[in-house]
Amino acid sequence: MYANTAPAVPITVPDLQARKRRGEKIVAITAYEAGIAARADEAGVDLVLVGDSLGMVVQGHASTLPVTMDAMVYHTACVARGLRRPLLVADLPFMSYRNEDLALANTARLLGEGGAAMVKLEGAEWVCTIIHALKRHEVPVCAHLGLTPQSVHRLGGYKVQGRDEPTAAKLRADARAVQDAGADLLVLECVPAGLATEISRDLAIPTIGIGAGAGCDGQVLVVHDLLGITPGKRPRFSKDFLAGTNSVLGAISAYAAAVRSGEFPAAEHSY
């Protein structure tokens, strides 16, 4: 009863940009293996992210920093085998894009060996040079601002970003900078809802929020949070969609419907 009966026509970057123009919400989740990927596909998810969050929720590390390129390529290839329709995005892990040559070589692995259609990388400033280089080589790029987990030590922990005007102004400027450098999408993580809405309205590219309120053009959740199986305390911005649905497919379908209707995220999931 939850299955998406639409033809399996792959979603593209221009499709997502058209959805922003039409005001249609984009539904994204993380996946790390083929089974969850297939359920996400069946539920009608638009975008699947193989995040370096796998370091924490799959490998049991305290941060994303230990995740290697080999691990990202392996998990991306696993997810790719379970997908027909959603756009597949893969993270470039910590220090894997510290210069243009390395970024291009590692991106080639994620697209060639892993089967991804887009790569995601964190930050602005010097990262804009890397985004521009990838764009020159026709690689779709998703930028990531706000709470950037690869910068956890510099940030002093997993904290909301942009709460005061100086940091909010920097986020606005960084968002415009990554767009101008050639980013096709932008993830905003742990950003006050009002600021995320303002940035989303200012940009031509779609924004995907996680802990950034309902004003973003789409939402993403770590699948472990969505299914209520994250060990310890779950983030404020998460919701257990498995409760009351009794199946993984039902949970992902419920999440997709809630994002598209505007029911999720609610105020209690935002900052």
C-alpha positions in Angstrom: 0.0 0.0 0.0 3.0 2.3 0.4 4.7 1.5 -2.9 5.3 4.2 -5.4 3.8 3.1 -8.7 5.3 5.9 -10.8 7.7 4.7 -13.6 11.3 4.3 -12.6 12.6 7.4 -14.4 15.8 8.5 -12.7 15.6 11.9 -11.0 18.2 14.4 -12.2 19.7 17.6 -10.9 17.5 19.7 -13.2 14.5 17.9 -11.8 15.3 19.0 -8.3 15.9 22.6 -9.4 12.5 22.5 -11.2 10.9 21.3 -8.0 12.2 24.3 -6.1 10.8 26.7 -8.8 7.4 24.9 -8.5 7.5 25.0 -4.7 7.5 21.2 -4.4 9.4 19.8 -1.4 12.3 17.5 -2.0 12.5 14.3 0.1 15.9 12.9 1.0 17.3 10.3 3.4 20.6 8.6 4.1 21.3 5.0 3.2 24.3 2.8 3.6 23.3 -0.5 2.0 21.1 -1.9 -0.8 18.1 -3.0 1.3 17.3 0.4 2.8 18.1 2.0 -0.6 15.5 -0.3 -2.2 12.9 0.6 0.4 13.6 4.3 -0.1 13.2 3.9 -3.8 9.9 2.1 -3.3 8.7 4.8 -1.0 9.2 7.5 -3.6 12.2 9.3 -2.0 13.8 11.8 -4.3 17.4 11.8 -3.2 19.5 9.3 -1.3 22.7 10.4 0.5 25.5 8.0 1.4 26.7 10.2 4.2 30.0 10.0 6.1 27.5 9.8 9.0 28.0 6.0 8.5 31.1 6.5 10.6 28.9 7.1 13.6 25.7 5.1 12.9 27.2 2.1 11.1 30.8 1.9 12.3 30.3 3.1 15.8 32.8 6.0 15.8 32.4 9.1 17.9 32.6 11.4 14.8 32.7 11.2 11.0 36.4 11.9 10.9 37.7 8.2 10.7 35.6 7.4 7.6 37.9 6.5 4.6 37.4 6.9 0.9 37.4 3.1 0.6 34.5 2.9 3.0 32.6 5.6 1.1 33.1 3.9 -2.2 32.0 0.5 -0.8 28.8 1.8 0.8 28.0 4.0 -2.2 28.3 1.0 -4.5 26.0 -1.0 -2.2 23.4 1.7 -2.2 23.6 2.2 -5.9 22.6 -1.5 -6.4 19.3 -0.9 -4.6 18.2 2.2 -6.5 16.4 2.9 -9.7 14.9 6.3 -9.4 16.3 8.6 -6.6 19.4 10.8 -7.2 22.4 9.2 -5.5 24.7 11.6 -3.6 27.9 10.6 -1.8 30.0 12.4 0.7 33.6 13.2 0.1 35.0 12.3 3.6 37.3 14.2 5.8 40.5 15.6 4.1 39.6 13.8 0.8 39.2 17.1 -1.1 41.9 19.2 0.5 43.3 20.1 -3.0 41.9 20.0 -6.5 43.8 17.0 -7.7 42.8 14.9 -4.7 39.1 16.1 -5.0 38.9 15.2 -8.6 40.5 11.7 -8.1 38.3 10.9 -5.2 35.2 12.2 -7.0 36.1 9.9 -9.9 36.0 7.0 -7.5 32.6 7.9 -6.1 31.0 8.3 -9.5 32.9 5.6 -11.4 33.3 2.8 -8.8 30.5 3.9 -6.5 27.8 4.9 -9.0 27.0 8.2 -7.4 25.5 11.0 -9.5 26.7 13.9 -7.2 29.2 14.5 -4.5 28.8 16.5 -1.3 31.4 18.4 0.6 31.4 20.7 3.6 32.3 24.4 4.0 32.9 27.5 1.9 35.9 29.8 1.5 38.7 27.6 0.2 36.1 24.9 -0.5 34.6 27.2 -3.2 37.8 26.6 -5.2 37.2 22.8 -5.1 33.5 23.3 -6.0 34.5 25.4 -9.0 37.0 22.8 -10.1 34.4 20.0 -9.9 32.0 22.1 -11.8 34.5 22.7 -14.6 34.7 18.9 -14.9 30.9 18.6 -15.2 30.5 17.0 -11.7 27.2 17.9 -9.9 28.0 19.2 -6.4 26.0 19.5 -3.1 27.5 22.0 -0.6 27.0 21.7 3.1 26.9 24.7 5.6 25.9 25.3 9.2 26.9 22.5 11.4 29.6 20.8 9.4 30.5 17.6 11.2 34.0 17.4 9.7 34.8 20.6 11.5 33.5 19.4 14.9 36.8 20.1 16.7 37.0 23.7 15.4 33.3 24.3 16.2 33.7 22.9 19.7 31.0 20.2 19.3 27.8 19.6 17.5 26.1 23.0 18.0 23.6 25.1 16.2 25.2 27.7 13.9 24.1 31.2 13.0 22.4 32.2 16.2 23.8 35.7 16.3 24.0 38.3 13.5 27.7 38.0 12.7 27.6 34.3 12.3 24.2 34.5 10.5 25.7 37.1 8.1 28.6 34.7 7.4 26.2 31.9 6.6 24.3 34.1 4.2 27.5 35.1 2.5 28.8 31.5 2.4 25.6 30.3 0.9 25.8 32.8 -1.9 29.5 31.9 -2.4 29.0 28.2 -2.8 26.2 28.8 -5.3 28.4 31.2 -7.2 31.2 28.6 -7.2 28.9 26.2 -9.0 27.1 24.1 -6.3 23.8 22.6 -7.5 22.3 21.9 -4.0 23.0 23.1 -0.5 22.5 21.2 2.8 21.8 23.4 5.8 22.4 21.6 9.1 21.4 22.9 12.5 20.6 26.5 11.4 17.8 28.6 13.0 14.7 28.1 11.0 14.3 31.8 10.2 17.8 32.1 8.8 17.4 28.9 6.8 14.2 30.2 5.3 15.9 33.5 4.4 18.8 31.7 2.7 16.5 29.4 0.8 14.6 32.3 -0.6 17.8 34.1 -1.6 19.3 31.2 -3.5 18.4 29.9 -7.0 19.6 26.4 -6.0 17.5 24.1 -3.8 18.3 23.9 -0.1 17.9 20.6 1.9 17.5 21.1 5.6 18.3 19.0 8.6 17.5 20.8 11.8 16.9 23.9 9.8 13.2 24.3 9.8 10.4 23.8 7.3 11.4 26.8 5.1 14.1 24.8 3.2 13.2 23.4 -0.2 13.6 19.8 1.1 14.5 17.7 4.1 17.0 15.0 4.8 17.2 12.6 7.8 19.7 10.0 8.8 17.7 6.7 8.3 18.7 5.5 11.7 17.0 8.5 13.3 14.0 8.1 11.0 13.6 4.5 12.2 14.3 5.2 15.8 17.3 3.0 16.0 20.0 5.6 16.7 21.8 4.6 20.0 21.6 7.1 22.8 19.7 10.4 22.6 18.4 11.2 19.2 18.9 14.7 17.8 16.1 17.2 18.4 15.5 17.5 14.7 14.7 13.8 14.3 11.5 11.9 14.5 10.8 8.2 14.8 8.5 7.4 11.8 8.7 3.7 12.4 6.4 4.0 15.5 2.9 3.2 14.4 3.9 2.0 10.9 5.4 -1.4 11.7 7.6 -1.6 8.6 10.7 0.1 7.2 8.8 0.9 4.0 5.9 2.3 5.9 8.2 4.5 8.0 10.0 6.0 5.0 6.7 6.5 3.2 5.3 8.3 6.2 8.3 10.5 6.4 8.1 11.3 2.7 4.4 12.2 3.0 5.1 14.4 6.1 7.8 16.3 4.3 5.7 16.9 1.2 2.7 18.1 3.2 4.7 20.4 5.4 3.9 18.4 8.5 7.6 17.7 9.1 9.6 19.3 10.4 7.4 20.9 13.0 8.4 23.6 15.5 9.7 21.1 18.0 12.1 19.8 15.4 13.6 23.2 14.6 15.8 25.8 16.3 
